[in-house]
Amino acid sequence: MKKLEIIDVTKYFDELYTLENISLTLEENQIVSIIGPSGSGKSTLFNIVAGIEKADHGKILIEGNDYTGKTGRVSYMHQKDLLLPWKTILDNASIPLMIKGIDKKVARQQAAPYFSLFGLEGFENHYPHQLSGGMRQRAALLRTYLFAKDIMLLDEPFGGLDAITKRKMQQWLLSVLKNLKASILFITHDIDEALFLSDKIYVLSERPARIKAIFDIGIPRPRDNSTFTCEEFVSLKEKILNLL
Ligand SMILES: Nc1ncnc2c1ncn2[C@@H]1O[C@H](COP(=O)(O)OP(=O)(O)OP(=O)(O)O)[C@@H](O)[C@H]1O
């Protein structure tokens, strides 16, 4: 099933031509990555999907319904985790439920069962500064997930992490997705990351961003460390590198 369709989206910021006829499809339970040069318009595209920014032309369909310009349907996580430093991890995770009008106590009760799946069990009452970088990102991912469980927009969620933590987080994300039904649109500058995680990769051009190429990633799952050196991975990586 098509969870999300971006149809022919064009965007100008005054004279600045940013997105040119972008169309993209995210199927249910897929991870689709977007790779493109800095400043090409990837975050702008996410803002349009989230309804925060208006497109000059084009549509956003979610499960076939028109969500162009509407907020609140998909969850969205930025590179900087933005956990509130004065709130515990449990209270941070409860925020999206409270935004939806759920009482604080009930929100905590609903968020708590996810802590073990997100590798945060025992840290419910800790504050963000007491957690490692990877744990903070998992907490931010949990908070994002609790806002809208089925469609998540992740804008370089592991961009600020060291290489080893990043690799662990990618593996963790794939394993956790076996238990959570979620469709993910993922922005990254990291080709290895895109290839490791994705079912499909869209490569964007310099601004105005056009779709330069679309790759279906048939690398078998489950993926593990050996994925990074398999023939298909290496050959796709070379093709993408040549496009950027
Ligand atoms: N609100 C805005 N007003 C004017 N220009 C904007 C606005 N938001 C973004 N831009 C411009 O649009 C272009 C695309 O920005 P955007 O942040 O979407 O790129 P990006 O591909 O996400 O970049 P990066 O990979 O560096 O995060 C940039 O030139 C940026 O300066």
The ligand as an SDF file (V2000), in Angstrom:
LIG
                    3D

 31 33  0  0  0  0  0  0  0  0999 V2000
   12.2900   29.7920    5.0540 N   0  0  0  0  0  0  0  0  0  0  0  0
   13.1820   29.9950    4.0840 C   0  0  0  0  0  0  0  0  0  0  0  0
   13.2750   31.2030    3.4710 N   0  0  0  0  0  0  0  0  0  0  0  0
   14.1590   31.3900    2.4710 C   0  0  0  0  0  0  0  0  0  0  0  0
   15.0140   30.4670    2.0190 N   0  0  0  0  0  0  0  0  0  0  0  0
   14.9840   29.2520    2.5960 C   0  0  0  0  0  0  0  0  0  0  0  0
   14.0730   28.9500    3.6560 C   0  0  0  0  0  0  0  0  0  0  0  0
   14.2650   27.6630    4.0310 N   0  0  0  0  0  0  0  0  0  0  0  0
   15.2460   27.1840    3.2450 C   0  0  0  0  0  0  0  0  0  0  0  0
   15.6720   28.1390    2.3920 N   0  0  0  0  0  0  0  0  0  0  0  0
   16.6990   27.9580    1.3750 C   0  0  0  0  0  0  0  0  0  0  0  0
   16.3200   26.8730    0.5420 O   0  0  0  0  0  0  0  0  0  0  0  0
   17.4380   26.0920    0.1870 C   0  0  0  0  0  0  0  0  0  0  0  0
   17.2230   24.6660    0.6010 C   0  0  0  0  0  0  0  0  0  0  0  0
   17.3110   24.5410    2.0210 O   0  0  0  0  0  0  0  0  0  0  0  0
   17.1140   23.1690    2.7920 P   0  0  0  0  0  0  0  0  0  0  0  0
   17.3860   23.4290    4.2260 O   0  0  0  0  0  0  0  0  0  0  0  0
   15.8190   22.5720    2.4230 O   0  0  0  0  0  0  0  0  0  0  0  0
   18.2850   22.2800    2.1630 O   0  0  0  0  0  0  0  0  0  0  0  0
   18.8560   20.8640    2.6230 P   0  0  0  0  0  0  0  0  0  0  0  0
   19.0090   20.0620    1.3890 O   0  0  0  0  0  0  0  0  0  0  0  0
   18.0180   20.3050    3.6990 O   0  0  0  0  0  0  0  0  0  0  0  0
   20.2840   21.2670    3.1930 O   0  0  0  0  0  0  0  0  0  0  0  0
   21.2280   20.4800    4.2480 P   0  0  0  0  0  0  0  0  0  0  0  0
   21.5220   19.1640    3.6060 O   0  0  0  0  0  0  0  0  0  0  0  0
   22.4270   21.3680    4.3470 O   0  0  0  0  0  0  0  0  0  0  0  0
   20.4610   20.3680    5.5270 O   0  0  0  0  0  0  0  0  0  0  0  0
   18.6570   26.7390    0.8470 C   0  0  0  0  0  0  0  0  0  0  0  0
   19.2890   27.5540   -0.1100 O   0  0  0  0  0  0  0  0  0  0  0  0
   18.0530   27.5520    1.9640 C   0  0  0  0  0  0  0  0  0  0  0  0
   18.8380   28.6810    2.2620 O   0  0  0  0  0  0  0  0  0  0  0  0
  1  2  1  0
  2  3  1  0
  2  7  2  0
  3  4  2  0
  4  5  1  0
  5  6  2  0
  6  7  1  0
  6 10  1  0
  7  8  1  0
  8  9  2  0
  9 10  1  0
 10 11  1  0
 11 12  1  0
 11 30  1  0
 12 13  1  0
 13 14  1  0
 13 28  1  0
 14 15  1  0
 15 16  1  0
 16 17  2  0
 16 18  1  0
 16 19  1  0
 19 20  1  0
 20 21  2  0
 20 22  1  0
 20 23  1  0
 23 24  1  0
 24 25  2  0
 24 26  1  0
 24 27  1  0
 28 29  1  0
 28 30  1  0
 30 31  1  0
M  END
$$$$
